[in-house]
Amino acid sequence: MILVVIVAEVLEEYTELLVRVVEQMFRSAPLPRRLRFLIPLLSSRTRTIQP
């Protein structure tokens, strides 16, 4: 049971890191403004993870 909690914590931290990396990659990519609007990950309104 303790191992499950540890794995869940590691996965949560990994997921948060992965979201930040992908978000930064998309923000630095030369994408048209309309396309950025369509990608929910790039919208600041949908961002729930605090840096």
C-alpha positions, 0 to 999 in steps of 0.5 A, a space after each residue: 500500500 505504501 508503494 502505491 502511494 509513492 508511485 502515485 506521488 512520483 507520477 504526479 510530479 512527473 506529470 506536472 513537469 511534463 506539462 511544464 515542458 510541453 507548455 514551454 515548448 509550445 509557447 516558444 514554437 512559432 505557431 500562428 495565434 489562431 492555432 495557439 488559441 485552439 490548443 487548450 494547453 496554451 490558454 492561461 485560463 485553463 492552466 491549473 498547475 501553479 509554478 
